[in-house]
Amino acid sequence: MAPKILVILLLVAASPAALAAFDVIQMLADKPRYATFSKLLQQTKVAGEANQLRAATLLVVPDKLVKSLTSLPDDKLGPAVANHVLLSYFDPIKLDEMKTRTAILPTLLSNTDKKLGVLNYSRADDGQMYFGAPGASCVAKLVKVVAARPYSVSIMEVSEPILPAGFMTSTVAAPRRRGKGGKGTIKPSAAGLEDSKMVVRKPGEGVSGKVSSKDTGSKSAAPRPAPY
């Protein structure tokens, strides 16, 4: 009987479903640069929810830039962190291959708040990619890929926390930008919504790498997207 049980366990462990499972905290374990963000994922229980998704994209912020998140009150911290988890797999290549240069991408927060639970995505003329929360400027730049299991889960660094306008307080001011404008609040098309695949645990693990120079090189403003 024991050998049969062992065979069954081995088959289950080798199944696509089992191999697809991922753990975002484990994927960040050897990356001290994101230690504070990792703690926030655990503290708010967002990590556990993200691990139950069929596919996901986690947008992380390095410790030196995470203050505007850690300064939030408890009732806003959870939703803010959840809004850094996209409900589908994205990497620079997949984002670049979108038919439109702007899109609305659903996040984990959409499970409880359809209005705030999205991110605006925009791609500039130079290829630089930006994210923004509802009602806020689309200025969080995609910096690099931190870890990824293609088509299952990716973790990418962004230049700053992505917070809805209503989450900003007098002590957590919205970041300023110098130079020419053009990266203001956007109204992207709904492209990208069809890529969203919701809950049911499974996915994979990390191959780290950086976004190409095409994606990170310039600081030119993001394009103003066409209306809905």
C-alpha positions in Angstrom: 0.0 0.0 0.0 2.8 2.4 0.9 4.5 2.3 -2.5 1.1 3.1 -4.2 0.6 6.1 -1.9 4.1 7.3 -2.7 3.5 7.0 -6.5 0.2 9.0 -6.2 2.0 11.7 -4.2 4.8 11.9 -6.8 2.2 12.2 -9.6 0.4 15.0 -7.8 3.6 16.8 -7.1 4.6 16.6 -10.8 1.2 17.7 -12.1 1.1 21.0 -14.0 -1.2 22.4 -11.2 1.3 21.7 -8.5 4.3 22.9 -10.5 2.4 26.1 -11.3 2.0 27.2 -7.6 4.1 30.2 -6.5 4.9 32.1 -3.3 5.7 35.7 -3.8 7.3 36.0 -0.4 9.7 33.1 -1.2 10.5 34.8 -4.5 11.5 38.0 -2.6 13.4 36.1 0.2 16.9 36.6 -1.3 16.2 40.2 -2.3 16.8 42.5 0.8 16.2 45.6 -1.4 12.5 44.8 -1.1 12.4 43.6 2.6 10.0 46.3 3.8 7.6 45.7 0.9 7.7 42.0 1.6 6.8 42.6 5.2 3.8 44.7 4.1 2.7 41.9 1.9 2.7 39.5 4.8 1.3 42.0 7.3 -1.7 42.9 5.1 -2.2 39.2 4.1 -2.0 40.3 0.5 0.8 37.7 -0.1 -1.6 34.9 0.7 -4.3 36.2 -1.6 -1.8 36.8 -4.4 -0.5 33.2 -4.1 -4.1 32.0 -4.8 -4.2 33.6 -8.2 -4.0 31.7 -11.4 -1.5 34.3 -12.7 -0.2 37.5 -11.2 2.1 40.4 -11.6 3.5 42.0 -8.4 4.8 45.6 -8.6 7.3 46.2 -5.8 9.0 49.3 -4.5 12.5 49.3 -3.0 12.9 50.1 0.7 14.3 53.6 0.2 11.1 54.6 -1.6 8.4 52.8 0.4 7.7 55.5 3.0 4.5 56.7 1.4 3.1 53.2 1.9 4.3 52.6 5.4 2.9 55.9 6.5 -0.7 55.0 5.5 -3.2 54.2 8.2 -4.2 50.5 8.6 -7.5 50.9 6.8 -5.7 52.2 3.7 -2.6 50.1 3.8 -4.2 46.8 2.9 -6.0 48.2 -0.2 -2.9 50.1 -1.3 -0.7 47.0 -1.2 -3.4 44.9 -2.9 -3.5 47.5 -5.7 0.1 46.5 -6.5 -0.9 43.0 -7.6 -2.2 42.7 -11.1 -4.6 39.8 -11.9 -2.7 38.6 -14.9 0.9 37.9 -15.9 2.7 40.8 -17.5 6.4 41.4 -18.4 7.9 44.2 -20.5 7.5 42.2 -23.7 3.9 41.4 -23.1 3.2 45.0 -22.2 5.0 46.2 -25.3 3.0 43.9 -27.5 -0.4 45.4 -26.4 -2.3 46.7 -29.3 -2.9 50.0 -27.5 -0.4 52.2 -25.7 -2.8 52.7 -22.7 -4.8 50.2 -20.8 -6.8 49.6 -17.6 -5.4 46.6 -15.7 -7.5 45.0 -12.9 -5.7 44.5 -9.5 -6.3 42.3 -6.5 -8.2 45.2 -4.9 -10.9 44.8 -7.6 -12.2 41.8 -5.6 -13.6 44.3 -3.0 -13.5 47.7 -4.8 -14.2 47.7 -8.5 -13.6 51.5 -8.8 -10.2 51.7 -7.1 -9.1 48.2 -8.0 -7.4 49.0 -11.3 -4.2 50.6 -12.5 -3.8 52.8 -15.5 -1.0 51.7 -17.9 0.7 54.0 -20.4 3.6 53.5 -22.8 5.6 56.6 -23.9 7.0 57.3 -27.4 10.5 56.2 -26.2 9.1 52.9 -24.9 9.2 53.8 -21.2 6.2 52.2 -19.3 4.2 53.9 -16.6 1.6 53.0 -14.1 -0.9 55.1 -12.1 -3.8 54.6 -9.7 -7.3 56.0 -10.3 -7.4 59.8 -9.9 -3.6 60.0 -9.6 -0.8 60.8 -12.1 0.5 58.0 -14.2 4.2 58.5 -13.2 5.3 55.2 -11.6 8.0 54.0 -14.0 8.6 50.3 -14.7 12.3 50.0 -13.6 13.2 46.3 -14.1 12.1 42.7 -13.8 13.0 41.4 -10.4 11.9 37.7 -10.8 9.5 35.8 -13.0 8.1 32.5 -14.0 6.8 33.1 -17.5 3.1 33.1 -17.9 2.5 32.4 -14.2 4.0 35.2 -12.0 6.3 38.2 -12.5 7.7 40.6 -10.0 8.7 44.0 -11.4 10.1 47.1 -9.6 8.4 50.4 -10.1 9.9 53.8 -9.3 7.4 54.7 -6.5 4.3 53.4 -4.7 1.1 53.6 -6.8 -1.5 55.2 -4.6 -5.0 56.5 -5.5 -5.4 60.3 -5.1 -7.6 59.8 -2.1 -4.9 57.9 -0.3 -2.5 60.9 -0.3 -2.3 62.9 3.0 -0.6 66.0 4.1 2.3 63.8 5.4 2.3 61.6 2.3 2.5 64.1 -0.4 2.2 63.1 -4.1 5.7 63.1 -5.7 6.7 66.1 -7.8 8.2 66.0 -11.2 10.3 68.6 -13.0 10.5 69.4 -16.6 7.9 69.1 -19.3 4.5 67.7 -18.4 2.5 65.0 -20.2 2.3 62.4 -17.5 -0.8 63.6 -15.8 -3.9 61.6 -14.9 -4.9 59.4 -17.9 -8.0 57.9 -19.1 -6.8 54.7 -20.8 -8.7 52.3 -23.0 -10.1 49.1 -21.5 -7.5 47.0 -23.4 -5.8 44.6 -21.1 -9.0 43.8 -19.2 -9.5 40.7 -21.2 -6.0 39.5 -20.0 -7.3 39.3 -16.4 -7.6 35.8 -15.0 -8.9 35.5 -11.5 -8.5 33.3 -8.5 -7.5 29.7 -8.2 -4.1 28.9 -6.9 -1.2 27.8 -9.2 1.9 29.4 -11.0 5.7 29.3 -10.8 9.0 30.9 -9.9 11.7 33.4 -10.7 14.2 34.2 -13.3 15.5 37.7 -12.6 16.5 40.2 -15.2 16.4 43.8 -16.2 14.1 45.7 -18.5 15.9 46.5 -21.8 17.4 49.9 -22.3 14.5 50.7 -24.6 12.2 50.4 -21.6 14.3 52.3 -19.1 16.5 54.7 -20.9 14.5 57.9 -21.3 12.5 60.1 -19.0 10.3 61.6 -21.6 6.6 62.1 -20.8 4.1 59.3 -21.2 1.7 59.9 -24.1 -1.8 61.3 -23.6 -4.1 58.4 -24.4 -7.1 58.5 -26.6 -10.4 58.8 -24.7 -12.6 55.7 -23.9 
